[in-house]
């Protein structure tokens, strides 16, 4: 399963992440905004590393930077 994560600022100028499947549907999103991008990316990495996520098939997901987004494999 290939997923893409995007990290961007919201209307409140806080960082948030979303995870989209290949068909463009959002399958995960941050539940809160972060003051700095690094903490947002840290939370994204923690979420994608957990084995109990509903958007995960099995094993460990890895983040790869692709332009302004992140490819998750």
VENMOQUI-V782878 format. One record per residue. RES is the residue in three letters. PSI is psi as a letter, one per 40 degrees, with the letter a starting at -180 (none if undefined). Layout:
res | psi
RES | PSI
RES | PSI
//
This chain:
res | psi
UNK | h
UNK | h
UNK | i
UNK | h
UNK | h
UNK | h
UNK | h
UNK | i
UNK | i
UNK | a
UNK | d
UNK | e
UNK | f
UNK | i
UNK | h
UNK | i
UNK | i
UNK | i
UNK | h
UNK | i
UNK | i
UNK | d
UNK | e
UNK | e
UNK | h
UNK | h
UNK | e
UNK | i
UNK | i
UNK | i
UNK | e
UNK | i
UNK | i
UNK | i
UNK | d
UNK | i
UNK | d
UNK | d
UNK | d
UNK | d
UNK | d
UNK | d
UNK | d
UNK | d
UNK | d
UNK | d
UNK | d
UNK | e
UNK | e
UNK | i
UNK | e
UNK | e
UNK | i
UNK | d
UNK | e
UNK | h
UNK | c
UNK | i
UNK | a
UNK | h
UNK | i
UNK | i
UNK | h
UNK | h
UNK | h
UNK | g
UNK | b
UNK | e
UNK | i
UNK | h
UNK | h
UNK | h
UNK | none
//
